[in-house]
Amino acid sequence: MNIIDSSGWLEYFSDGPNASLFSRPLQETADILVPTITIYEVF
């Protein structure tokens, strides 16, 4: 199980220097847990 916080999503979406670290966990959709507060922070 992977919990991705807002900094991980923002890094991935903005294609920042560490985006590659988040790409693999984000592509494993069955194992992602996203807290509701994280969705609000990124939105």
PDB file with one MODEL, atoms N, CA, C and O in Angstrom:
MODEL        1
ATOM      1  N   MET A   1       0.843  -1.168   0.000  1.00  0.00           N
ATOM      2  CA  MET A   1       0.000   0.000   0.000  1.00  0.00           C
ATOM      3  C   MET A   1       0.893   1.237   0.000  1.00  0.00           C
ATOM      4  O   MET A   1       1.882   1.302   0.730  1.00  0.00           O
ATOM      5  N   ASN A   2       0.533   2.216  -0.826  1.00  0.00           N
ATOM      6  CA  ASN A   2       1.259   3.479  -0.912  1.00  0.00           C
ATOM      7  C   ASN A   2       0.322   4.619  -0.558  1.00  0.00           C
ATOM      8  O   ASN A   2      -0.773   4.734  -1.108  1.00  0.00           O
ATOM      9  N   ILE A   3       0.760   5.453   0.357  1.00  0.00           N
ATOM     10  CA  ILE A   3       0.027   6.659   0.702  1.00  0.00           C
ATOM     11  C   ILE A   3       0.788   7.817   0.077  1.00  0.00           C
ATOM     12  O   ILE A   3       1.944   8.069   0.416  1.00  0.00           O
ATOM     13  N   ILE A   4       0.132   8.513  -0.832  1.00  0.00           N
ATOM     14  CA  ILE A   4       0.768   9.619  -1.538  1.00  0.00           C
ATOM     15  C   ILE A   4       0.221  10.928  -0.984  1.00  0.00           C
ATOM     16  O   ILE A   4      -0.985  11.170  -1.033  1.00  0.00           O
ATOM     17  N   ASP A   5       1.108  11.775  -0.457  1.00  0.00           N
ATOM     18  CA  ASP A   5       0.654  13.058   0.075  1.00  0.00           C
ATOM     19  C   ASP A   5       0.668  14.113  -1.031  1.00  0.00           C
ATOM     20  O   ASP A   5       1.041  13.828  -2.169  1.00  0.00           O
ATOM     21  N   SER A   6       0.264  15.312  -0.690  1.00  0.00           N
ATOM     22  CA  SER A   6       0.125  16.363  -1.694  1.00  0.00           C
ATOM     23  C   SER A   6       1.452  16.720  -2.359  1.00  0.00           C
ATOM     24  O   SER A   6       1.471  17.038  -3.548  1.00  0.00           O
ATOM     25  N   SER A   7       2.550  16.674  -1.626  1.00  0.00           N
ATOM     26  CA  SER A   7       3.834  17.006  -2.241  1.00  0.00           C
ATOM     27  C   SER A   7       4.209  16.002  -3.332  1.00  0.00           C
ATOM     28  O   SER A   7       4.814  16.377  -4.337  1.00  0.00           O
ATOM     29  N   GLY A   8       3.858  14.745  -3.143  1.00  0.00           N
ATOM     30  CA  GLY A   8       4.118  13.736  -4.165  1.00  0.00           C
ATOM     31  C   GLY A   8       3.304  13.953  -5.419  1.00  0.00           C
ATOM     32  O   GLY A   8       3.823  13.847  -6.530  1.00  0.00           O
ATOM     33  N   TRP A   9       2.025  14.259  -5.245  1.00  0.00           N
ATOM     34  CA  TRP A   9       1.165  14.527  -6.404  1.00  0.00           C
ATOM     35  C   TRP A   9       1.633  15.768  -7.149  1.00  0.00           C
ATOM     36  O   TRP A   9       1.711  15.762  -8.378  1.00  0.00           O
ATOM     37  N   LEU A  10       1.943  16.827  -6.420  1.00  0.00           N
ATOM     38  CA  LEU A  10       2.380  18.060  -7.073  1.00  0.00           C
ATOM     39  C   LEU A  10       3.700  17.865  -7.808  1.00  0.00           C
ATOM     40  O   LEU A  10       3.884  18.398  -8.902  1.00  0.00           O
ATOM     41  N   GLU A  11       4.596  17.126  -7.230  1.00  0.00           N
ATOM     42  CA  GLU A  11       5.875  16.837  -7.889  1.00  0.00           C
ATOM     43  C   GLU A  11       5.641  16.052  -9.179  1.00  0.00           C
ATOM     44  O   GLU A  11       6.256  16.334 -10.207  1.00  0.00           O
ATOM     45  N   TYR A  12       4.761  15.083  -9.114  1.00  0.00           N
ATOM     46  CA  TYR A  12       4.445  14.251 -10.286  1.00  0.00           C
ATOM     47  C   TYR A  12       3.751  15.074 -11.377  1.00  0.00           C
ATOM     48  O   TYR A  12       4.141  14.999 -12.542  1.00  0.00           O
ATOM     49  N   PHE A  13       2.736  15.853 -11.020  1.00  0.00           N
ATOM     50  CA  PHE A  13       1.989  16.637 -12.000  1.00  0.00           C
ATOM     51  C   PHE A  13       2.823  17.747 -12.627  1.00  0.00           C
ATOM     52  O   PHE A  13       2.645  18.067 -13.802  1.00  0.00           O
ATOM     53  N   SER A  14       3.729  18.334 -11.854  1.00  0.00           N
ATOM     54  CA  SER A  14       4.551  19.428 -12.382  1.00  0.00           C
ATOM     55  C   SER A  14       5.820  18.931 -13.068  1.00  0.00           C
ATOM     56  O   SER A  14       6.613  19.724 -13.576  1.00  0.00           O
ATOM     57  N   ASP A  15       6.003  17.614 -13.079  1.00  0.00           N
ATOM     58  CA  ASP A  15       7.189  16.988 -13.679  1.00  0.00           C
ATOM     59  C   ASP A  15       8.475  17.566 -13.089  1.00  0.00           C
ATOM     60  O   ASP A  15       9.420  17.912 -13.797  1.00  0.00           O
ATOM     61  N   GLY A  16       8.464  17.654 -11.768  1.00  0.00           N
ATOM     62  CA  GLY A  16       9.619  18.178 -11.047  1.00  0.00           C
ATOM     63  C   GLY A  16      10.800  17.213 -11.073  1.00  0.00           C
ATOM     64  O   GLY A  16      10.700  16.126 -11.643  1.00  0.00           O
ATOM     65  N   PRO A  17      11.904  17.597 -10.466  1.00  0.00           N
ATOM     66  CA  PRO A  17      13.109  16.782 -10.492  1.00  0.00           C
ATOM     67  C   PRO A  17      12.963  15.408  -9.829  1.00  0.00           C
ATOM     68  O   PRO A  17      13.712  14.485 -10.152  1.00  0.00           O
ATOM     69  N   ASN A  18      12.018  15.266  -8.919  1.00  0.00           N
ATOM     70  CA  ASN A  18      11.808  13.983  -8.243  1.00  0.00           C
ATOM     71  C   ASN A  18      10.546  13.256  -8.712  1.00  0.00           C
ATOM     72  O   ASN A  18      10.095  12.316  -8.057  1.00  0.00           O
ATOM     73  N   ALA A  19       9.984  13.679  -9.823  1.00  0.00           N
ATOM     74  CA  ALA A  19       8.749  13.081 -10.338  1.00  0.00           C
ATOM     75  C   ALA A  19       8.920  11.590 -10.616  1.00  0.00           C
ATOM     76  O   ALA A  19       7.980  10.816 -10.434  1.00  0.00           O
ATOM     77  N   SER A  20      10.087  11.189 -11.046  1.00  0.00           N
ATOM     78  CA  SER A  20      10.309   9.770 -11.358  1.00  0.00           C
ATOM     79  C   SER A  20      10.192   8.887 -10.116  1.00  0.00           C
ATOM     80  O   SER A  20       9.860   7.707 -10.229  1.00  0.00           O
ATOM     81  N   LEU A  21      10.458   9.441  -8.939  1.00  0.00           N
ATOM     82  CA  LEU A  21      10.326   8.672  -7.698  1.00  0.00           C
ATOM     83  C   LEU A  21       8.869   8.347  -7.394  1.00  0.00           C
ATOM     84  O   LEU A  21       8.579   7.351  -6.731  1.00  0.00           O
ATOM     85  N   PHE A  22       7.955   9.179  -7.874  1.00  0.00           N
ATOM     86  CA  PHE A  22       6.535   8.992  -7.603  1.00  0.00           C
ATOM     87  C   PHE A  22       5.799   8.280  -8.730  1.00  0.00           C
ATOM     88  O   PHE A  22       4.685   7.798  -8.525  1.00  0.00           O
ATOM     89  N   SER A  23       6.397   8.203  -9.913  1.00  0.00           N
ATOM     90  CA  SER A  23       5.672   7.645 -11.061  1.00  0.00           C
ATOM     91  C   SER A  23       5.319   6.178 -10.879  1.00  0.00           C
ATOM     92  O   SER A  23       4.201   5.778 -11.201  1.00  0.00           O
ATOM     93  N   ARG A  24       6.229   5.372 -10.379  1.00  0.00           N
ATOM     94  CA  ARG A  24       5.935   3.948 -10.208  1.00  0.00           C
ATOM     95  C   ARG A  24       4.826   3.705  -9.179  1.00  0.00           C
ATOM     96  O   ARG A  24       3.872   2.988  -9.481  1.00  0.00           O
ATOM     97  N   PRO A  25       4.920   4.277  -7.974  1.00  0.00           N
ATOM     98  CA  PRO A  25       3.829   4.055  -7.005  1.00  0.00           C
ATOM     99  C   PRO A  25       2.478   4.588  -7.495  1.00  0.00           C
ATOM    100  O   PRO A  25       1.441   3.998  -7.192  1.00  0.00           O
ATOM    101  N   LEU A  26       2.474   5.690  -8.245  1.00  0.00           N
ATOM    102  CA  LEU A  26       1.221   6.256  -8.722  1.00  0.00           C
ATOM    103  C   LEU A  26       0.595   5.423  -9.835  1.00  0.00           C
ATOM    104  O   LEU A  26      -0.617   5.486 -10.043  1.00  0.00           O
ATOM    105  N   GLN A  27       1.385   4.660 -10.537  1.00  0.00           N
ATOM    106  CA  GLN A  27       0.859   3.820 -11.609  1.00  0.00           C
ATOM    107  C   GLN A  27       0.283   2.509 -11.076  1.00  0.00           C
ATOM    108  O   GLN A  27      -0.443   1.822 -11.794  1.00  0.00           O
ATOM    109  N   GLU A  28       0.589   2.161  -9.854  1.00  0.00           N
ATOM    110  CA  GLU A  28       0.038   0.953  -9.227  1.00  0.00           C
ATOM    111  C   GLU A  28      -1.254   1.342  -8.509  1.00  0.00           C
ATOM    112  O   GLU A  28      -1.294   1.431  -7.282  1.00  0.00           O
ATOM    113  N   THR A  29      -2.299   1.571  -9.287  1.00  0.00           N
ATOM    114  CA  THR A  29      -3.531   2.140  -8.757  1.00  0.00           C
ATOM    115  C   THR A  29      -4.233   1.275  -7.716  1.00  0.00           C
ATOM    116  O   THR A  29      -4.958   1.801  -6.872  1.00  0.00           O
ATOM    117  N   ALA A  30      -4.037  -0.013  -7.758  1.00  0.00           N
ATOM    118  CA  ALA A  30      -4.690  -0.889  -6.781  1.00  0.00           C
ATOM    119  C   ALA A  30      -4.095  -0.732  -5.382  1.00  0.00           C
ATOM    120  O   ALA A  30      -4.722  -1.106  -4.392  1.00  0.00           O
ATOM    121  N   ASP A  31      -2.880  -0.178  -5.304  1.00  0.00           N
ATOM    122  CA  ASP A  31      -2.180  -0.066  -4.030  1.00  0.00           C
ATOM    123  C   ASP A  31      -2.072   1.364  -3.504  1.00  0.00           C
ATOM    124  O   ASP A  31      -1.282   1.624  -2.596  1.00  0.00           O
ATOM    125  N   ILE A  32      -2.849   2.293  -4.058  1.00  0.00           N
ATOM    126  CA  ILE A  32      -2.759   3.698  -3.637  1.00  0.00           C
ATOM    127  C   ILE A  32      -3.839   4.021  -2.615  1.00  0.00           C
ATOM    128  O   ILE A  32      -4.997   3.625  -2.754  1.00  0.00           O
ATOM    129  N   LEU A  33      -3.434   4.740  -1.601  1.00  0.00           N
ATOM    130  CA  LEU A  33      -4.367   5.283  -0.621  1.00  0.00           C
ATOM    131  C   LEU A  33      -4.160   6.797  -0.620  1.00  0.00           C
ATOM    132  O   LEU A  33      -3.059   7.284  -0.364  1.00  0.00           O
ATOM    133  N   VAL A  34      -5.229   7.530  -0.910  1.00  0.00           N
ATOM    134  CA  VAL A  34      -5.137   8.988  -0.962  1.00  0.00           C
ATOM    135  C   VAL A  34      -6.094   9.567   0.076  1.00  0.00           C
ATOM    136  O   VAL A  34      -7.311   9.446  -0.064  1.00  0.00           O
ATOM    137  N   PRO A  35      -5.548  10.195   1.117  1.00  0.00           N
ATOM    138  CA  PRO A  35      -6.411  10.816   2.116  1.00  0.00           C
ATOM    139  C   PRO A  35      -7.219  11.966   1.500  1.00  0.00           C
ATOM    140  O   PRO A  35      -6.751  12.642   0.583  1.00  0.00           O
ATOM    141  N   THR A  36      -8.407  12.173   2.003  1.00  0.00           N
ATOM    142  CA  THR A  36      -9.279  13.224   1.489  1.00  0.00           C
ATOM    143  C   THR A  36      -8.613  14.599   1.572  1.00  0.00           C
ATOM    144  O   THR A  36      -8.742  15.399   0.645  1.00  0.00           O
ATOM    145  N   ILE A  37      -7.918  14.878   2.645  1.00  0.00           N
ATOM    146  CA  ILE A  37      -7.264  16.177   2.792  1.00  0.00           C
ATOM    147  C   ILE A  37      -6.234  16.408   1.685  1.00  0.00           C
ATOM    148  O   ILE A  37      -6.023  17.544   1.261  1.00  0.00           O
ATOM    149  N   THR A  38      -5.603  15.349   1.222  1.00  0.00           N
ATOM    150  CA  THR A  38      -4.634  15.468   0.128  1.00  0.00           C
ATOM    151  C   THR A  38      -5.312  15.909  -1.156  1.00  0.00           C
ATOM    152  O   THR A  38      -4.763  16.729  -1.893  1.00  0.00           O
ATOM    153  N   ILE A  39      -6.480  15.387  -1.433  1.00  0.00           N
ATOM    154  CA  ILE A  39      -7.226  15.783  -2.628  1.00  0.00           C
ATOM    155  C   ILE A  39      -7.557  17.275  -2.550  1.00  0.00           C
ATOM    156  O   ILE A  39      -7.417  17.990  -3.542  1.00  0.00           O
ATOM    157  N   TYR A  40      -7.988  17.742  -1.400  1.00  0.00           N
ATOM    158  CA  TYR A  40      -8.304  19.164  -1.242  1.00  0.00           C
ATOM    159  C   TYR A  40      -7.054  20.040  -1.380  1.00  0.00           C
ATOM    160  O   TYR A  40      -7.119  21.115  -1.975  1.00  0.00           O
ATOM    161  N   GLU A  41      -5.931  19.595  -0.842  1.00  0.00           N
ATOM    162  CA  GLU A  41      -4.703  20.375  -0.934  1.00  0.00           C
ATOM    163  C   GLU A  41      -4.236  20.515  -2.375  1.00  0.00           C
ATOM    164  O   GLU A  41      -3.801  21.593  -2.781  1.00  0.00           O
ATOM    165  N   VAL A  42      -4.317  19.458  -3.142  1.00  0.00           N
ATOM    166  CA  VAL A  42      -3.853  19.501  -4.531  1.00  0.00           C
ATOM    167  C   VAL A  42      -4.831  20.283  -5.390  1.00  0.00           C
ATOM    168  O   VAL A  42      -4.427  21.008  -6.300  1.00  0.00           O
ATOM    169  N   PHE A  43      -6.128  20.135  -5.098  1.00  0.00           N
ATOM    170  CA  PHE A  43      -7.126  20.856  -5.884  1.00  0.00           C
ATOM    171  C   PHE A  43      -6.966  22.346  -5.686  1.00  0.00           C
ATOM    172  O   PHE A  43      -7.716  23.130  -6.266  1.00  0.00           O
TER     173      PHE A  43
ENDMDL
END
